[in-house]
Amino acid sequence: MSQRTHEAFKILSWSAVATLACSLAAAQNSAPPSIAEQLQAQYQLAKMTKDSNGNAVINEGTVLAIQKDGLTALPFASPLNPCASTYVGGRLKAASLGCRVGREAVKEGVRHILGNLPIFGGAADVGNTLVDTHTTTVNLAVGQRAYPASIAVDTKGDTVKFSVVACDPCNATDPPTYYKAEVDFRFQKGILATGDASQVEDTIGQVFSIDNGGDAAQGQDAQAGPGQAADPAPAPAAPPVSIQQGQTIEEVEQALGKPAKTLKVATKVIYIYPDLKITFRNGKVTDVQ
């Protein structure tokens, strides 16, 4: 074999390797989105902070309306995690008795220690106030609004941990406390492994439905006393086009162009634009957020 022929074979070999690498990369990039990614696209998480002025919302999340009783919540400032309720078989079960009893035992122990520390001058009521501020639980009622705070998918355990924080401006809560709660959604074995989030979203919606009308302006109006008009909220910028349910993918693309991101699961397609999320089922618009 001549040297020129040998060099030609080397070039062909490297070309084949490069082609294979590109094919593998393309296959990885075209992998369908995970359940967690689909849920994060459906539910925008709120970002909270703690500062000298108390709790504050940095970025508002998707506003949800609570549909079931049985959510036990703790103040957002509490270092403890709330005792999780469980949703399975269409029923929301309150947090386990063991968790609640254990939490009360910790509460009383900390109350005793703080109440007798020299820094408080032995003033038990000071210690009690500190404990109560961070450990008092409440039940979030049906109709109250909340933001999604975190979503964790356990495929092996067939569980989705979904935590929320109360939308105090929406609920006209004054002073704001931003109570937090958690629900463990339990699914039949193998449901989460399918990669299809539509059933998961439908199940979550039975406890937390998306409330497109539940914004902070409603809470501000509710806070205004009789005969008093709430400060007018700045009018939102009018959208350049109107997307309606029933429109086809082609009609939406003609109006808005190609989306920044596309998620596809079975008959469901989600178009993600910078300030808009459009859901299609069977090629037609079913939801606009």
Steps between C-alpha positions, in 0.01 A plus 500: 500500500641840401543780751236707319248216525583453869436869568169479315388210721595699813290794384204271430537338844502835681198612295311187603584561868391862475173399332429243771570755774264751341231234468531407869489867602189557289334195657570634848372848413177353362430303819146570627468729805482334839194511725679757719575725201141482381367590845743790531375628164139470619554652847727802534659487844492804727826636638491616862750680721542582867635842598488751784150603392368145511406268215468622145425359157780562249323337206133405506421150384196350336196585713320188622159466666473240779226244426522262797495528881779341699810716442698566818734797459788660689624862479745543214761631746497171692817291459281188519335335203121470520351158566399381154144405413453205265281486190416155373192350337326837475522564876717753683616354831623729778860477617583188699433504873861401568632807322257732678567353846874511441478860386309598816760325717780694332298819537454454874865407549623810319245714686638377834863561401444848359282605788781429746800637312682786680490707181126534550538569871301190581196654335311194384250708307777630272606144422137404445453784252805397299387138486141582410612735222685218327306185589131593512311298242187593308278320252490654152136520398332416172499806276819649638772565248861389507816495294687177418827507695673173407435183299690175554432189292589160648459258209601195703262586784220607261464826695497869410576732793323829431549788744320834493522833678187707563448793265433755774434795264239285320344392831506851651701368797621783723759481641640255244638173637532293182409166653654200324352152448591179320306221331640161402316382189510119484458329163455145381824319438656590166293812427794738547730275298288546186626857454146629441420786739139551390355261760728644767387855419135393505549343843680804642220716358252319724674660801660810346321635194666774295321828570558738211297770675664473845750783505625745757258769381207295633660488843557876495136563409387274784714693750330830418239594759133578430467802275873504433647427163823309489794667332464425132742238383698586189320374194678203340637555155254384238620191316582564134275213395224295656534122516174315543414143592444285195761669283741272318877485537536658155278794596697561820834489319368744240406741779795456737772325302694198618513448881818531705446144627271211414397209723324200341326221689255264326217718364608799708737772375612801706637810327714717729536867400685767709175614665248241389436127528257329262381141535370301204318168505453318171635801317264763648537758779352386833668738746675839486700643790 
